[in-house]
Amino acid sequence: MAIPTTAGTAAEVTINYVITDEEKRRKFVCVDPHDIPQVAFI
C-alpha cells in the first residue's frame, strides 16, 4: 500500500524512492522493480 505525500509526482507508483534517516541526516535513493505497491490511495 502506498499513500502519496507530494501531490502530482506519481511517486507512489514508480520503482524509485528515497528513504530519509533524519537522525543521521542522510538520504538513500532506492530503485527496485519489485517495490511497486499493488494498491495506491490517492
NUVO-122196 format. One record per residue: residue number from 1; residue in one letter; chain; x, y, z of N, C-alpha, C in turn. Coordinates in nm, 2 decimals, always signed. Layout:
N
ZATOR  lumfi  guvex  kolmar  n_east  n_north    n_up  ca_east  ca_north   ca_up  c_east  c_north    c_up
ZATOR    NUM      A       A       X        Y       Z        X         Y       Z       X        Y       Z
...
END
This chain:
42
ZATOR  lumfi  guvex  kolmar  n_east  n_north    n_up  ca_east  ca_north   ca_up  c_east  c_north    c_up
ZATOR      1      M       A   +0.08    -0.12   +0.00    +0.00     +0.00   +0.00   +0.09    +0.12   +0.00
ZATOR      2      A       A   +0.05    +0.22   -0.08    +0.13     +0.35   -0.08   +0.03    +0.47   -0.07
ZATOR      3      I       A   +0.08    +0.57   +0.00    +0.00     +0.69   +0.02   +0.09    +0.81   -0.02
ZATOR      4      P       A   +0.05    +0.88   -0.12    +0.14     +0.99   -0.17   +0.15    +1.10   -0.07
ZATOR      5      T       A   +0.27    +1.16   -0.06    +0.30     +1.27   +0.03   +0.32    +1.40   -0.04
ZATOR      6      T       A   +0.35    +1.40   -0.17    +0.36     +1.52   -0.25   +0.27    +1.51   -0.37
ZATOR      7      A       A   +0.18    +1.60   -0.38    +0.07     +1.60   -0.49   +0.13    +1.61   -0.63
ZATOR      8      G       A   +0.09    +1.52   -0.72    +0.12     +1.54   -0.86   +0.25    +1.47   -0.90
ZATOR      9      T       A   +0.32    +1.40   -0.82    +0.45     +1.35   -0.86   +0.44    +1.20   -0.91
ZATOR     10      A       A   +0.33    +1.13   -0.88    +0.31     +0.99   -0.91   +0.42    +0.90   -0.85
ZATOR     11      A       A   +0.49    +0.95   -0.74    +0.59     +0.88   -0.68   +0.54    +0.75   -0.61
ZATOR     12      E       A   +0.42    +0.74   -0.58    +0.36     +0.62   -0.52   +0.35    +0.50   -0.61
ZATOR     13      V       A   +0.37    +0.52   -0.74    +0.36     +0.41   -0.84   +0.48    +0.40   -0.93
ZATOR     14      T       A   +0.60    +0.43   -0.88    +0.72     +0.42   -0.95   +0.81    +0.32   -0.88
ZATOR     15      I       A   +0.92    +0.28   -0.94    +1.02     +0.19   -0.88   +1.13    +0.27   -0.80
ZATOR     16      N       A   +1.12    +0.40   -0.81    +1.22     +0.48   -0.74   +1.17    +0.54   -0.62
ZATOR     17      Y       A   +1.25    +0.54   -0.51    +1.20     +0.60   -0.39   +1.32    +0.64   -0.30
ZATOR     18      V       A   +1.30    +0.73   -0.21    +1.40     +0.78   -0.12   +1.37    +0.75   +0.02
ZATOR     19      I       A   +1.46    +0.70   +0.10    +1.44     +0.67   +0.24   +1.53    +0.78   +0.31
ZATOR     20      T       A   +1.47    +0.85   +0.41    +1.54     +0.96   +0.48   +1.56    +0.91   +0.62
ZATOR     21      D       A   +1.69    +0.92   +0.66    +1.73     +0.90   +0.80   +1.75    +1.04   +0.86
ZATOR     22      E       A   +1.65    +1.09   +0.93    +1.66     +1.23   +0.98   +1.76    +1.24   +1.10
ZATOR     23      E       A   +1.77    +1.13   +1.17    +1.87     +1.14   +1.28   +2.01    +1.15   +1.23
ZATOR     24      K       A   +2.05    +1.08   +1.13    +2.18     +1.09   +1.07   +2.19    +1.19   +0.96
ZATOR     25      R       A   +2.08    +1.25   +0.92    +2.08     +1.35   +0.82   +2.13    +1.29   +0.68
ZATOR     26      R       A   +2.08    +1.17   +0.65    +2.12     +1.11   +0.53   +2.00    +1.06   +0.45
ZATOR     27      K       A   +2.01    +1.06   +0.32    +1.91     +1.01   +0.23   +1.96    +0.90   +0.14
ZATOR     28      F       A   +1.88    +0.80   +0.12    +1.92     +0.68   +0.04   +1.82    +0.67   -0.07
ZATOR     29      V       A   +1.88    +0.67   -0.19    +1.80     +0.65   -0.32   +1.79    +0.50   -0.35
ZATOR     30      C       A   +1.67    +0.45   -0.37    +1.65     +0.31   -0.40   +1.57    +0.30   -0.53
ZATOR     31      V       A   +1.61    +0.19   -0.60    +1.54     +0.16   -0.73   +1.52    +0.01   -0.73
ZATOR     32      D       A   +1.39    -0.03   -0.73    +1.37     -0.18   -0.73   +1.23    -0.20   -0.79
ZATOR     33      P       A   +1.23    -0.27   -0.91    +1.10     -0.30   -0.97   +1.01    -0.39   -0.89
ZATOR     34      H       A   +1.06    -0.45   -0.79    +0.97     -0.54   -0.70   +0.90    -0.46   -0.59
ZATOR     35      D       A   +0.93    -0.33   -0.58    +0.88     -0.25   -0.47   +0.76    -0.16   -0.52
ZATOR     36      I       A   +0.70    -0.19   -0.63    +0.58     -0.12   -0.67   +0.46    -0.17   -0.59
ZATOR     37      P       A   +0.39    -0.08   -0.53    +0.27     -0.13   -0.45   +0.16    -0.18   -0.54
ZATOR     38      Q       A   +0.08    -0.27   -0.48    -0.03     -0.32   -0.56   -0.15    -0.23   -0.55
ZATOR     39      V       A   -0.15    -0.15   -0.44    -0.26     -0.05   -0.42   -0.20    +0.08   -0.38
ZATOR     40      A       A   -0.26    +0.19   -0.44    -0.21     +0.33   -0.40   -0.34    +0.41   -0.37
ZATOR     41      F       A   -0.35    +0.47   -0.26    -0.46     +0.55   -0.22   -0.43    +0.70   -0.26
ZATOR     42      I       A   -0.51    +0.76   -0.34    -0.48     +0.89   -0.39   -0.58    +0.99   -0.32
END
